Amino acid sequence: MVAVDLRSIRANTWAFVPAALLASLIALQLFLVKNAVSDPSFAVEDDYYAKAVSWSEKMAQDRENTRLGFGVNVDVEPAPGDRSEVRIRIVSRDGAPVTGATVKARAFYIARANRPVAAVFVESAPGVYRASLSMRHPGLWEIRFTAERGVERFTHVVRRDIVLDERRR
């Protein structure tokens, strides 16, 4: 018959307690990191470092926007499905429509800024450009426009409170 010393079993069991505590701490930290990284409300500005380094270029673009003096009117209307119809009207300083521009936009819902949507606009009338964007959340959206015509480049940022069609809710 083999004699079992209970004191040695208890002593060996306590040796695993620090390892179990360390393993549970690591598992908890991995869980928290996974949740932090996958949080849709957390976002970092795209190319933020490059934008910071090229601050003088941003200031030059602001001066160009002032020099061009374009006026911008943005309308957002609900469309069927999870889309919204965005219409932008661009006029020059003297009120003439800005025609023949290539207009692009990048928009994001402020509460879910890591999920941007983009569109290229089509000129539907002189100086009026339209596009359909997937805007499925009601609330505050930021829309960043870029209009290029020849060597001219105009940028504009709009924040709009988007109201969805009642049928989509």
N, C-alpha and C positions, 0 to 999 in steps of 0.2 A: 504494500500500500504506500502511495506517495503522499507525503505530508505537504499541505499547502500553507504557506505563511501569508496570512491576510494582511499583515503589516507591509510586506513588500509590494503586494498588489495595490494597496492604497497609496503608497509612496510613488509607484510608477504612474498611477492615474493622475496625480497632481502634476507630474512632469508634462502632461499634454494640455493642461489648462492654459498656459501662456500661448501655446500654438493655436488653440481653439479661439482665444480672444483675438489674436493677430489675424487669423483667417476671417473671422466675422468682421473685423474692422476693414480689411481689404475688400471684402464683398460689399459692405455698405458703401465704401467710397466709390467702387466701380458702378454701383447702382445710381448713386448721386451724379456722377460724371455723365453717365448715359442719359439721365433725365435732363441734365443741364444742356447737353449738346443737342438733344432732339427737341428742345422747347421751341415751338413755332413763334413765340412772342419775342425771342431773343434774336437780334440781328446785328451784324457788323457791316458798316458801310463798305461796299465793294471798293477795292483798291484804295482804301483810306490812306495808306502810307504814300502811295504814288500821288494822291490828291494833295496831301500835305506838302510833299516835296515840290510839287508844281503849283504852289499857291500863286506865284506871279502869273502863270498862264491863266488861272481862274480870274485873277484881277484884270488881265488883259481882255478876257472874254466879257467881263462885266462892262469894261469901257467900250468894247465893240457893240454890245447890246444897247448901251446909251447912245452911241454914235448912230446906229441904225434907227433907233427910235420907233421900232415896231410896236404897235398896240395889239394885244392879244385878248380875245374873248373866248372863254371855254364853257361849253355846255355839256352836261352829262345827263343822259336820259336812260331809263331802264329799257331793256330789250328782252325778247323772249329767251328763256333758259337762264343760264347764270351769266349772261353778258350784259354789257351796258354800251350804249352808242355814245361815243365821244366826238363832239364837233368843236373844232377850233377855227376861229376866224382871225386872220392876221392882216392888219392894215399898216401901211407906212405912216410916217409922221404927218403927211398931208391928207391922210384918209383914203388913199388909193389902195385897193386890195393887192396883197403880195401874192403874185401868181407864180407858178412853175417851181415851187420849192419842194424839196424832199423833206417831209415832216415825219419824225419818229418820236415815240414816247415810251417811257418806262414808268410804270405805276406800281405802287404798293400800298396795301392796307396798313395803316400805322401800327395797329396791334399785332400784325403778322408780317413785319417788314422783311423777313427772310424769304418771302414767297412773291417776288416781283413778277409782273406781267409786262409784256412789251407788244408794241404794234407799230406798223408802218401805215401812215395815213394816205388816203387817196383824195385828190382834189375833186370835189363834187360841184363846185361853182367857183368863180374867180375869188381867190383868197379864202375859200372855205374848204377845210380838210376834214375828212371823216374816217373813223376807224371803230372797230368793235373790240372791246376789251373784256376779259373775264373778270368781272368785279362781283363776286358772290357774297361779299360781306357788307352789310350796311355800316356806315360810320365814316371816319375821317381817312381819306386817301391822299397820297402825295403823287402828283403826276409831273414828270420831268420831260419837257419838250425840247427837241432840237430841230430847227428848221435851217436847211442849207439850200442856197440858191447861188450857183456859180461859186465865187470865192467868199461870198457872205455866209456867215454862220451866226445864227441867233439862238439863244437858249432862254428858257423860261420855266419856272417852277410854280405850280399851283397846288394848293391844298383845298380839297373839296369834301364836304360832308355828303356822302352818297346815300340816297334813299332808294331802296329796292322796290320793285313792283310788288304789290300785295300778293299776287299769285305765286311769287317765288318763295315766300316765307313759309 
